[in-house]
Amino acid sequence: MNREKAVVVFSGGQDSTTCLFWAKENFAEVETVTFKYGQRHALETEIAASIAEELGVRHHLLDMSLLGQLAPNALTRGDIEIKQDEGALPTTFVDGRNLLFLSFAAVLAKQVGAKHIVTGVCETDFSGYPDCRDVFIKSLNVTLNLAMDYPFVIDTPLMWLNKAQTWELADRLGAFEFVRDRTLTCYNGIPAAGCGECPACKLRANGLATYLREAGREDVR
């Protein structure tokens, strides 16, 4: 175990919850930070706080509502349809979200004495979001270190995993049932398996089905 401290950028979804379990396995002390940016469902921040409390980690909630004013999108506006046109980013993309979230997480991390920032961004199973790419993370890592003269490391344990492999990681961490039943991934604000129709739910369900099939397991609830 790394004896240093980590801050997990935490939404209470499948990916960030898997990252939280991963961080607890790999670091001596872990805290979480959740951002309130005008997302449609207040339940997201409530679930994040509840999971952090249950897992015994200090939780921070930061108000980033300005982001919703700057970049209207389907995650913050009920009148914008969740869709992805051919050759375009999905309407769920929030310009600058990971840039701002990771920058604010870094400020917090320095204040609490953490050198590691853990985020669930992924370049394998993603919707083409430019701020989920490995090259962006590496670039920002250098920028944050220069900006604050502090040895940050941005850890991305899911960067090269597909959704089936993310389920496998959760299982190896002893968190399979917890992630399956307690997290909120759905764009329509329905916990666990979600609505089954939005892109996030389909990606999650397909990954789960693939993992269970490859592992020769049944999803017994």
C-alpha positions as CSV (number, residue, x, y, z in Angstrom):
1,M,0.0,0.0,0.0
2,N,1.2,3.5,-0.8
3,R,1.4,5.4,2.5
4,E,0.4,8.6,0.9
5,K,-3.1,10.3,0.8
6,A,-5.5,10.4,-2.2
7,V,-8.5,12.4,-3.1
8,V,-11.0,10.7,-5.3
9,V,-13.2,12.7,-7.7
10,F,-16.4,11.1,-6.8
11,S,-19.9,11.1,-8.4
12,G,-21.3,8.0,-6.8
13,G,-21.5,6.2,-10.2
14,Q,-20.0,2.9,-11.3
15,D,-16.7,4.2,-12.4
16,S,-15.9,6.6,-9.5
17,T,-17.1,4.1,-6.9
18,T,-14.8,1.4,-8.4
19,C,-12.1,4.0,-8.2
20,L,-12.9,4.7,-4.5
21,F,-12.6,1.0,-3.7
22,W,-9.3,0.9,-5.7
23,A,-8.0,4.0,-3.8
24,K,-8.9,2.5,-0.4
25,E,-6.9,-0.6,-1.4
26,N,-3.9,1.4,-2.6
27,F,-3.5,4.4,-0.3
28,A,-3.2,4.8,3.5
29,E,-5.8,7.6,3.6
30,V,-8.6,8.6,1.2
31,E,-11.0,11.5,0.9
32,T,-13.7,12.1,-1.8
33,V,-14.8,15.3,-3.5
34,T,-18.1,15.7,-5.3
35,F,-19.2,18.6,-7.5
36,K,-22.6,20.2,-7.5
37,Y,-22.8,21.8,-11.0
38,G,-26.5,22.0,-11.6
39,Q,-27.0,18.4,-12.7
40,R,-30.6,17.3,-13.2
41,H,-30.6,14.9,-10.3
42,A,-29.8,16.0,-6.7
43,L,-29.8,12.3,-6.0
44,E,-26.3,12.0,-7.5
45,T,-24.8,14.2,-4.7
46,E,-26.9,12.4,-2.1
47,I,-25.7,9.0,-3.1
48,A,-22.1,10.1,-3.3
49,A,-22.3,11.4,0.2
50,S,-24.0,8.3,1.5
51,I,-21.4,5.9,-0.1
52,A,-18.5,8.0,1.3
53,E,-20.0,7.9,4.8
54,E,-20.7,4.1,4.6
55,L,-17.1,3.5,3.4
56,G,-15.7,5.7,6.2
57,V,-14.0,8.4,4.1
58,R,-14.2,12.1,4.5
59,H,-16.4,13.7,1.9
60,H,-16.3,17.2,0.4
61,L,-19.1,18.8,-1.7
62,L,-18.1,21.8,-3.8
63,D,-20.5,24.2,-5.5
64,M,-19.7,24.4,-9.2
65,S,-23.1,25.7,-10.4
66,L,-21.5,28.2,-12.6
67,L,-20.5,25.4,-14.9
68,G,-24.1,24.8,-15.8
69,Q,-24.6,28.4,-16.7
70,L,-21.5,28.5,-18.9
71,A,-22.1,25.2,-20.8
72,P,-25.7,24.3,-21.1
73,N,-26.0,20.5,-21.8
74,A,-28.3,17.6,-21.4
75,L,-27.0,16.8,-17.9
76,T,-28.0,20.2,-16.5
77,R,-31.0,21.1,-18.7
78,G,-34.2,19.2,-18.8
79,D,-35.1,20.8,-22.2
80,I,-32.1,19.3,-23.9
81,E,-32.5,15.8,-25.3
82,I,-29.9,13.2,-24.5
83,K,-28.6,12.1,-27.9
84,Q,-25.6,11.8,-30.1
85,D,-25.7,12.8,-33.7
86,E,-23.4,11.2,-36.3
87,G,-19.9,12.7,-36.0
88,A,-20.8,14.9,-33.0
89,L,-20.2,14.8,-29.3
90,P,-23.2,13.6,-27.3
91,T,-25.4,16.3,-25.7
92,T,-24.2,15.0,-22.3
93,F,-20.7,16.5,-22.9
94,V,-20.0,19.4,-20.5
95,D,-17.3,21.7,-21.9
96,G,-14.4,22.0,-19.5
97,R,-15.9,19.7,-16.8
98,N,-12.9,17.5,-16.1
99,L,-10.5,20.4,-16.5
100,L,-12.3,22.3,-13.8
101,F,-13.1,19.3,-11.6
102,L,-9.5,18.1,-11.5
103,S,-8.2,21.6,-11.0
104,F,-10.4,22.2,-8.0
105,A,-9.7,18.7,-6.7
106,A,-6.0,19.6,-6.9
107,V,-6.5,22.8,-4.8
108,L,-8.4,20.7,-2.3
109,A,-5.8,17.9,-2.3
110,K,-3.0,20.3,-1.5
111,Q,-4.9,21.8,1.4
112,V,-5.5,18.3,2.9
113,G,-2.0,17.1,2.2
114,A,-2.9,14.6,-0.6
115,K,-0.5,14.1,-3.5
116,H,-2.7,11.8,-5.4
117,I,-5.9,12.6,-7.3
118,V,-7.9,9.6,-8.5
119,T,-10.4,9.9,-11.4
120,G,-12.4,7.4,-13.3
121,V,-11.9,8.8,-16.8
122,C,-11.5,6.2,-19.5
123,E,-10.3,6.3,-23.1
124,T,-11.5,2.8,-24.0
125,D,-15.3,2.8,-23.4
126,F,-16.2,6.4,-23.7
127,S,-18.4,8.7,-25.8
128,G,-15.5,10.7,-27.4
129,Y,-15.2,13.2,-24.6
130,P,-11.9,15.0,-25.3
131,D,-11.3,15.5,-21.5
132,C,-11.3,11.8,-20.9
133,R,-8.2,11.2,-23.0
134,D,-4.9,10.1,-21.5
135,V,-3.0,12.9,-23.3
136,F,-5.3,15.5,-21.6
137,I,-4.7,13.9,-18.1
138,K,-0.9,13.9,-18.6
139,S,-0.9,17.4,-19.8
140,L,-3.1,18.7,-16.9
141,N,-0.9,16.8,-14.5
142,V,2.2,18.7,-15.6
143,T,0.2,22.0,-15.5
144,L,-1.1,21.5,-12.0
145,N,2.3,20.6,-10.7
146,L,3.7,23.8,-12.3
147,A,0.8,26.0,-11.2
148,M,1.0,25.0,-7.5
149,D,4.6,23.8,-7.2
150,Y,3.3,20.6,-5.7
151,P,4.0,16.9,-6.7
152,F,0.5,15.9,-7.8
153,V,-0.1,12.5,-9.4
154,I,-3.4,12.1,-11.3
155,D,-4.2,8.3,-11.1
156,T,-6.5,6.9,-13.7
157,P,-7.0,3.2,-12.9
158,L,-9.8,2.8,-15.5
159,M,-8.1,4.6,-18.4
160,W,-7.4,1.5,-20.5
161,L,-10.2,-0.7,-19.3
162,N,-13.5,-1.4,-21.1
163,K,-16.7,-1.6,-19.1
164,A,-16.5,-5.4,-18.7
165,Q,-13.0,-5.0,-17.3
166,T,-14.2,-2.3,-14.9
167,W,-16.8,-4.8,-13.6
168,E,-14.0,-7.3,-13.3
169,L,-11.9,-4.8,-11.3
170,A,-14.8,-4.1,-8.9
171,D,-15.2,-7.9,-8.4
172,R,-11.5,-8.3,-7.6
173,L,-11.8,-5.5,-5.1
174,G,-14.7,-7.3,-3.4
175,A,-17.1,-4.5,-4.5
176,F,-19.1,-6.1,-7.2
177,E,-22.5,-6.2,-5.4
178,F,-21.9,-2.8,-3.9
179,V,-21.2,-1.2,-7.2
180,R,-24.1,-3.0,-9.0
181,D,-26.7,-2.2,-6.4
182,R,-25.7,1.1,-4.8
183,T,-24.3,3.3,-7.5
184,L,-26.0,5.9,-9.8
185,T,-24.9,5.9,-13.4
186,C,-28.2,6.6,-15.2
187,Y,-28.6,9.9,-17.0
188,N,-32.3,9.8,-15.9
189,G,-31.4,9.6,-12.2
190,I,-32.4,6.0,-11.5
191,P,-30.0,4.1,-9.3
192,A,-28.5,0.6,-9.8
193,A,-29.5,-0.8,-13.2
194,G,-31.1,2.5,-14.1
195,C,-33.6,3.2,-16.9
196,G,-32.0,0.8,-19.3
197,E,-32.4,3.2,-22.2
198,C,-29.9,6.1,-21.8
199,P,-26.4,5.7,-23.2
200,A,-24.9,5.4,-19.8
201,C,-27.2,2.5,-18.8
202,K,-26.7,0.7,-22.0
203,L,-22.9,0.9,-21.7
204,R,-23.1,-0.3,-18.1
205,A,-25.5,-3.2,-18.8
206,N,-23.5,-4.4,-21.9
207,G,-20.3,-4.3,-19.9
208,L,-21.9,-6.3,-17.0
209,A,-23.4,-8.9,-19.4
210,T,-20.0,-9.3,-21.1
211,Y,-18.1,-9.7,-17.8
212,L,-20.6,-12.2,-16.4
213,R,-20.6,-14.2,-19.7
214,E,-16.8,-14.3,-19.9
215,A,-16.5,-15.2,-16.2
216,G,-19.1,-18.0,-16.6
217,R,-21.3,-16.4,-13.9
218,E,-25.0,-15.6,-13.5
219,D,-26.1,-12.3,-12.1
220,V,-27.9,-13.6,-9.1
221,R,-29.5,-10.9,-6.9
